[in-house]
């Protein structure tokens, strides 16, 4: 999760999405990483903790890559973290790009900016991305309804992906 502010609404929304995905495929809780906990360490490629996190995430089956939209794109924190990967480093990882923005005009930031970055890393995003307006994220019931509405038509594909990659 790429919000530079610890404990953000983006983090809460990411947890809700990850929990919904986990419940749909395995029923077990999945971890959520808050890059705010690492801060500037993501820029230090010799940092053992960040290197271990990158290595771990490169081996997961399904990765939600979440970010608020700042200035029309993903955060610098997320970019700095992802820059630590080489081209194709996420080639075996299915991803869900997840963006949150105050303005509906930024709904295309995920497919226009975040998805090409994930593509460069070799990640696969067959479920497509999810965009939620900031106002929806602030209302847990509405947020969860929107997440469920996004996931419902994707459940067969999600199930197939997790069965194949298991």
C-alpha positions, 0 to 999 in steps of 0.5 A, a space after each residue: 500500500 503506497 500511501 505515505 501517511 500511516 493509518 490512512 483511509 487508503 490502508 483501511 480500504 486496502 485491508 477491506 479489499 484484501 479481506 474480501 478477496 481472501 474470503 472469496 478464495 481461501 477464507 484465510 486472512 492475508 497480510 497487508 503491507 503499509 509502505 508508510 512503515 518503511 518511509 524513506 528506507 524504500 530508497 535504500 536498495 541496501 536496506 535488508 528489510 525492504 529487500 526482503 519485502 520485495 523478494 517476498 512480494 515477488 513470490 505471492 500469487 495475488 498482490 493488491 497494489 494500492 495507492 491514493 492518487 496524488 497529482 494525477 498519479 500514484 505516490 512517490 513512495 509506491 514508485 520508489 518501492 517498485 523501482 527496486 524491482 528489475 524489469 519482469 521481476 513480478 512476472 508470476 504475480 497476479 495484481 489488482 491495481 487499486 486507486 483512490 482519489 478525491 476527484 472522479 477525474 482521476 479514475 483513469 490514474 490506475 489504468 493510465 499510470 499504475 498499470 503500465 508500471 506493473 506491466 513493465 515489472 511483468 505483473 499480470 492484471 486479468 481482474 482489472 483495476 479498482 477505483 474508489 472515490 475518496 468519499 466512498 472510502 470514508 464510508 465503510 458500508 458504501 466502500 464494502 458495497 462497491 468492492 463487492 460489486 466490483 468483485 462479483 463478476 470477477 469471482 469465476 476468474 479469481 477462482 481460476 487464477 488462485 486454483 492455477 497458481 496454488 
